[in-house]
């Protein structure tokens, strides 16, 4: 249905592993979203920030890859693939004029860019190094995902719900009972563990979960963090 008060110009989505809940947008809902975009003329801005990491299943194609979609902006990054310090991203757009405007605005922020680094990354793409690296990285992160799954099963059984993610670098953990997140966050901080409570993601009081990222943490840190979190979550009655 069209918005009765204000025309929607664009919608921002993270369909592969939604931030923060890690859910993957189903094919049916992708097709419905495309139909609405075409019908009402709004642009779909698709941020595919960790599309590369899939564990044991055939990934869905990006929404922007569907030929019937008329208005889209597709955004990707090399930061998750190579290193966080590598601040190189890319953008694909169905509107040449919009792409030109984005380039002009980008020049205001960064007149020159890092041409040498960009050429180096291009060479790594062309010679297959990036592709081989992604395969190794995916295997590494799958092992870490399984390690975290085992920790959650042992320490949060009866205390929280979670779903084993099919890809990406995070879990969405939701306690079975309502908890005092500000208090838990403050207590964990005294142990050197920083967490983002649910109000960081939403203004809705019904949101009771947290995103637990595992990509950059060691097994020791992961173990300590999950044990500390478990100690502050009550068992369901």
Buried (B, 14 or more C-beta within 10 A) or exposed (E): EEEEEEEEEEEEBBBBBBBBBBBBBEEEEBBEBBEBBBEBEBBBBBBBBBBBBBBEEEBBEBBBEBEEBBBBBBBBBBBBBBEEEBEBEEBBBBBEEBBEEBEEEEEEEEEEEEEEEEEEBEEBEEEEEBEEBBEEBBEEBBEBBEBBBEBBEEBBEEBBEBEEBBBBBBBBBBBBEEBEBEEBBEBBEEEEBEBBBBEEBEEEEEBBBBBBBBBEBEEEEBBBBBEBBBEBBEEEE
